[in-house]
Amino acid sequence: MANHSHNNKRIAKNTVVLYIRMLVVMGVTLFTSRIVLQALGVEDFGLYNVVGGVVGLFTFLRSSMEKCTQRYLNVEMSREGGRLNDTFCVSMTIHIVIMLIALVLTETIGLWFLNTHINIPEGRELAANVVYQSTVFSLCCTILSVPYSACVIAHERMGFYAVVSVLDAFLKLGIAYMILYSSGDSLIVYGILMSFIALINFILYIVFCRKCFSESKYRLFFDKGLFKGMLSFTGWNLVGQMSVLGVNQGNSILVNMFHTVTANAAMSVGVQVNNAVVSLSANFQTAFNPQITKSYASHDIKYMKNLVYGSSKLSFLLLVIVSLPLFFNIDTILSLWLKTVPEYSSIFCILSICSGIINALSTPLNFCIMATGRIKWSQIMTAIVYLSDLFILYALFSLNFPPATAMAVKIAVVSAVLFVRLYYTHKEIPEFSMKDYSIKVLVPLTTFTFICTTVGVGLYSYSSNLVSDIASAIVLVGITIVAAYYIALSKTERGLIIAQIKKIKRK
C-alpha cells in the first residue's frame, strides 16, 4: 500500500511536469503554425505536409521500437539485478539496423513515390525534393534517439523530457520567424532548418542519458534470447504501427490524390489542433505507462487495473471538457489563430479531435496488452481494422465524397479498434473483465458525453455574438466539470480527488 502511495505521488508529480510542458508547447506550437502558414502560404504549407507524409509512412519503424524499449527496460527495473545495460545495447543495435532499413526504403520506394504519385505544383519539384531529403535526415536522427528517449521515460525523468520538448517548440518558433523574413525559397529553408532541430534533440538525449543512466553506455553486445524476444515484440508491434501510420499519412496522400493541396493544408490544421488537444491525455498516459508495465511485471494486477481505469477516464474527461467549447466556437477560434483559414478546416478540426478522443480512451488498453509481451494477435487484428480505413476512403473518394470524409471514416475505425483492444486485454489478462470495464468506464463516459453535448447545443442555440459565445463557453466548462465529477467518476474516485485536494490545502 505504501509503495502504491509512492507510485501515485510519482505519477502525480510527473503529470504536473508534463502539463506545464504541454501548456508551453501547445501555446508556442499553435502560434508557430500561424507564422509558418503565413510565411509559406497555403500551397507550400500543404506541400510540406504531404511530402513529410511520405517519409512519415516509415516512422512506424521508430514508433514500434520506442514502445518495445520502454517495455523491456521497465520489466528489467522491476526485477532484482535486472539486465538494463544488456537490454539497452541490444535495443540500440536493433535501432541502427532499423535506421539503415528506413534509409534504404525512403531513398528508393519513398523517393520514387514522391516524384511519380504526389501532386506537386508545377515549378516546386526541387523544393519538394529538398524538403523530402531534410525529412529523411530528421527521421534517421529520431530513430537513433529512441533508445535514449525510452530510457528517460522508463526512469520517469519527465523533467528532462519536458525541457527538451519546450526547447524544441521554441526552436521551431525561431525558424518560423526566420523564414518569414527570409529572402530565399522559404520552403527549402524551412525544411533544412527543421532537420537541424532533430539533430539537436538527438545530441541532447545522448548527453543526458550517458550522464545520468549507466545502462545507456553503448557497447557492441549480442544476446540471442534477448534479441529474439525484442525483435519478435517489435515485429508484431510493427504490424500495428504500420497500420496506424498508414491511416494517418495515407489519408493525407489520398486527400492529395483526389483533391488539392489546399485540402491537405486544411487537414494539417485539423491534425495540429487535434495534437494540441490530445496532448492533454498524452501527459497522463506518458506518466501512467511505466507504472502499468511495472505493476504487471510484479503481478499486481489489481493496481494495474486501477491505473488503466483511471488513465482512460481522466484522459477522456479532460479532452471532452476542453473540446466541447472548442467545437461550438471553432470558426471564431480559427479566424483568430490563422490569418488565412484553409477551406474545410473547421470540419477537419472537429472530426479529427473526435477520433483523437476515442483513440486516447483505448491507448491505456494497448499499454496493458504490451505489458504482457503477448501482442501478436492484438496487433494483427488492430492492423486489419486500421487498414480497412484506406480501402473504404479510396472507394468513397472515388464516388466524389468531400475531403472531410477522411476523418469521418477514421472515427468509425478507431471506435472499432477500442473494442478490439478491450477484447485482447481480457484475453491476455483474464482478471481484466470486459463487463467490468464497460460498466465502470464506457457507460459513465458515454452518459457524461451525451448530457454535456446536449447542454452545449442548448446553450449555443441562444448565443448570437462573441460575448455570448464566451459566456456560453464558461458555463459549459463549469457544467462539464460538475458532470464529470458526479456522473463519470465513481464514489471511490471522487474520494481520492477530495483527499488530494485536502493534502494540497494543508501544504
N, C-alpha and C positions, 0 to 999 in steps of 0.2 A: 504493500500500500504506500509506504514511504517512497519507494522507488517510482511508483506511478505519479506521486505528487511532484517529485523532482523532474520527471519527464514532462509532465503537464506544464510546469513552470518554464522549462526549456522551450517547449512548443510555443507558449505564450510570448516569451521574450523574442524568439526568432520571428514570430508572426508580426510583432510590433516593428522590429527592424525592417522586415520585408515590406510592411505597409508604408513606412517612411520612404523607403526606396521606391515603392510603387507610385506614391503621390508625386515625388520629384520627377521620376522618369516619365510618368504619364503626361504631366504638365509640359515638360520640355519636349517630349515626342510629338504631342499634338501641335504645339507651336512650330516645331521643326517641319512638320508635314505641310503646314500652311506656307512657310517660306520656300520649301522645296517645290511645291506646286506652282507658286508664283514665279520662281526662278526658271524652272524647266518648261512651264506651260503644260496644258492638259495633254497634248500629244506626246511629248517627250516623257512626261510623268507616267503615262500609260505604257509607253515603250519600255521604260526602265523596269517596270514591274513585270511585264510579260517576259522580258529577256531574263530577268532574275528568276522567274518561274521555271525556265528551262533548267537552270542549274539547281533550282530548288527540288526538282524531281530526284536529285541524287542525295539530298540531305537526309533521306531516310537512313542512310548508312551511319551518319553521325548520331541521329536521334536514338537509333536502336542500341548502339553501344553505350551511350550515356546511361540509359536505364540499367543495362547489364552490369556496368562497372559499379554503379551505386549499390545495386542489389548484392553483388558478391562482397563488396567492402563492408556493407552493413552486417551481412551474415558473419563474416570473419570477426568483426568487432564484438559480436555477441558471444563469441567463443573464447575460452581460455587459451591464451597463446595463439591467437589467430594469425594466419599467414598473410598479413596485409601487404608486405613488400612483394611477395611472390604473385599475389593477385594483381597488384598494380603493374608489375613488369609484364606479365602475360597480357594484360589489357592494353598496355602501351604498344607492345609488339603487334597485336591484332589491329590497333588503330593505324599504325604505319602501313600495314598491308591494305587496310580499307582506304586510306588516303590515296595510295597508288592505284587501286582499282577505280576509285572515283575520278582520278585524274585521267586515266585511260578512257573511261566512258564519256566524260564530259568533252574531251578533246577529239572524240570520234563521233559517236552517235549523237551526243548533245549538240556539237558544232554543226553537224550535217542537218539536224532537225531545225536549228535556228535559221540557217540560210536557205532552207528549202520549203519549210512549212509555216514559219511565223510571218504574220502580216506586218512587214516593216515598211513604214512610209518611204517613198522614193527620196533618195539622197541621204538617208540616215543609216545606210548599211554599215559604214565604217564605225560610226558611234555605237551602234548595236553590238558589233563585234568587240570593240574595246571594253564596253561595259560587261560583256559576257566573260572575257578573259579576266577582268578585275574580280568578277564574282567567283570565278573558278579559284583564283588565288585565295580569296576570303574563305571559300569552302574548305580548302586544304588546311588553312590555319585553324579553322574552327574544329575540324575533325581531330587534329593533333592536340588541341586543348582539352578535349573531352575527358580523358583520364584525370586531368588536374582539376577541372570543374566538378567532376563527380566526387573526387576526393574531398573537396571543400564542403560539398553538400552532405556527404556521408558523415563527416565530422561535425556537421551542423554549425559551421562557421559562417553564418549568414551575414555577419557584419562586413566581411571582405567581399562576399558575393554582391551585397548591396552597393558597396563603394564602387566596384568595377562597373556595375550596371549604370550608376549615376554618371560616372566619368564617361562611359560610352555614349550616353544620351547627350551630354554637353559637347562632346567632340563632334557628334553628328549635327548639333545646332550650329557649331562653329563652321562646319563645312557648308551648311545651308547658306549662311551669310556670305561665305567666300564665293560660292557660285552665283549668288545674287548680284555680286559686283564684279564677276569675272568677265574678262574681255574675250576669252576663248570659247570653245564649244562647251557649254555648261554641262551637258550630259556626260561627255567624256571626262571632264574634270571631276564631276561628282562620283562617277564610277571608280576612278583611280583612287581618290581620297578615301572613299568608303572601304577600300581594300586595306588601306593602312591602319584603319581602326581595328580590323580583325587581327592584324599583326600585333598591335599594341596590347590588345586583350590577351592574346596568346602568351606574350612575354610576361605580363603581369601575373598570370596564373602560375607559370613556371617558377618565377622568382619566389612568390608567396609560399607555394607548396613545398619547394625544396628547403625553405627556411623553417617552416612550421611542422611538416609531417615527414618523419624519417622514411616512411614507406614509399614516398614519391620520388626517391632517387632511382633513376632507371638503370638497369643493367640487363644485358642480354641473358634471358633466363627462359627455360622451357620446361614445363611440366605437362606431360601428356594428359593426365586426368583433368587437371585444372583447365588446360587449353581446350580439351574436348567439351567440357561442361560449359565454359563461357561461349565457345563457338556455337554449340547447339542452342543455347539460350538466345544468343544473338541472331542466329539463323532464323529461328521461328519468330523472334521479335521483328526481324527484318520484313517478314511477310506482312505483319500488321502495319508497320511503319510505311512500307511501300504503298499500301492501300490508302493510308491517311494522306500521304503526300500526293498520291495520285488524285485524290479528291481536291485537295487544297490548290495544287498547282495545275492539275489537269483541267479543272473548271476554268481557271484563268485562260488557259490555252484555247479551250473550246469557245469561250466568250469571244476571244480574239478572232478565231476562225469564222464564226458565224455572224459576228457583229463588228465593232470597231474598237480602236484603242481608247476612244472616249468611254466606252462601256467598261474597258479594263481600268481606266482611271477611277470610275465610279465604284467598281468592285474593290479597288485598292483602298479607297476612302472607307468603305464599309468594313473591310478587314482590319484597318488601323483602328477604327473606333471600337470594333469588337475586341481587338487585342488589348486596348486600353481598359475596357470594362472587365474583360475576363481575367486580367492581371490581378483583380481583387481575389478571385478564387485561387489563382496560381500561388499566391502567397501562403494561403492556408495549406495547400497541397504540398508545396515545397517543404514547409515546416513539419507537416504530418508524416510524409512519406518515409523518412528514415526510421521513425518510431514504429510505423506499421510493419516494416520489414523486420526490425529488431524484435518486436513483440511476437511475431510469428516464429522467428528463429529460436526464441526462448520458450516456445509453446504456451504463451499467454494469450490464448485465443479470445477470451472474454474481453481483455483490454484492447486487443486488435479490433474486435467488432465495434467497441465503443468509439475508437478512433475513426473508423470508416464511417459509421453513422454520423458522428459529429462533423467530420470533414465534409461529407456530402451535404448535410443540412446547412451548415454555415456558409459554404460556398454558394449554394443555390439562393439562399435568402439574401445575402449581400448583393448578388448580381441582380436579383429582381428588384430590390429596394432602389438600387441605382438606375436600373434600366427603364422602369415604368415611366418616371418623369421624362427621361430621355426620349422615349418613344413618342410621347404626346407633344414634344417640343422639338422634334428632330429638324424640321425645316429652319426654324429660328436659330438653332444651335449651329447648324452647318453654314448658314449665311454669315453668322458672327465669326466663326472659325476660319472659313475659307473665303477669300475674295471672289474666286471663281468656283462655283459648285458644279461639278460634272453632272450631266443628266443621269437619272436613275440612282443618285447617291443615297437619297432618303430611304428608299425601299431596300437597297442593299444593306444599309446600316441596320435597319430593324430586323430583317431576316437573318443577317449574319450574327447579330447578338443573340437571337433566339436559339440558333444552332449551338452557339458557344455556351449558353446556359445549360442546355441539355447535356452537352459533352462534359462540362465541368462536374455535373452530377454523377456521371459514370466513371470519371477518372480515378477516384479512390478505389473503386471496384477493380480496376485494372492494376493498380498498385498491389492490391490484395492477392490477385492471381499471380503476379510476378514474384511476390514474396515466397510463394511455394516453389518456384523454379519450374513448375509444370505448365508451360504456356502453349504447347504445340497446337492443340485443338481450338483453344480460345482464339489464338491468333489467326488460324486458318478461317474460322467462321467469321471473325471480325473483318478479315480481308475480303471475303466473298461479299459481305453486306456493303462494305465501303465501295468496292469496285463496281457494284451494281449502279452506283450513282452516275458514273461516267457513261454507261450504256443507256441509262434512262434519259440523261441530259442530252446526249447526242441525238436520240430519237425525237425528243421534244423540240430541240433547236431545229432539227430537220423539218419539223412541222410549223416553223416560224414562231415559236414561243419567244417571249421577250427575255432580255438578259437576266433579269432578277429571278427567273426560273431556276437558275443555278443554286441560289440559296434556299429556295423552297424545297427542292429535291434533297438538299443536304440536311435540312431539318428532319425530314422523314427518315433519312439514313441514320443519322446519329441517334434518333429515338430507338430504332431497331437495334443499334449497337449497344445501347443501355441494357436492354433485356438479354442480349447475348452474353454480355459481361456478368450480369446478375446470375444467369444460369450456370456459367462456368465457375464463378466464385463458390456457389453452393456445391458444385460437382467436385471441386478440388479441396474444399474445406466444408465437410458435411455439417459441422456445427453452425455454419453461416446459413440461416434459414431464409429462403426467398420470401416466404409468407411474412416472417418477422420484419424483414427489410421493407416489404411493401406496406405493411401496417404502420411501422414506425417512421418511415421516411417518405415514401411515394404518396400515400394517401394524404397526410397533413400538408405536404408541399403543394399538391395539386389543389386541395381545398383553399389554401392560402393564396395561390396564384389566381384562381378564379374570382375569389372575393375582391382582391386588390385591383384586378383588371376591370371588373365591373364598376368599382368605386371610381377608378380613373376615368372611364368613359363617361360616367355621370358628372364628375367634376368639370371635365373639359368641354362638355356639351353646353355649359353656361359661360365658358371663357371666350372673350371676344377681343382682347388686346394683350399687350406684353405684360402689363401689371397684373391682370387677372390670371395670365398663364403662370407667372412666378408664384402668385398666391396659391394657385391650384397645385403647383409642384410641391410647395412647402407642406400643404395639407395632406397631399398624397403620400409623401415620405413619412410624415407622422403616423398616418393610418397604417401604412405597410409595416412600420416598426412595431406598432402595437399588435397588429395581426400576427406578425412573425413570432412575437413573444407568447401570445396566448393561444394561437392556433397551430403554428408549425412546431414549436418546441414542447417537449414533454415536461411533466412536473419536475422530474429529476434534473433535466437540463436547465430549467428556469431557476431551480435551487442553486445549481453550480454557478450560474451567472450572478445571482444575488450575493453569493458568498465571495466571489471575486471582487465585486464592487465594494463590499464592506471592507475587504482587505486593503483595497486602494485608498479608501477613506481613512482608515486607521494610519496608513503611512503618511 
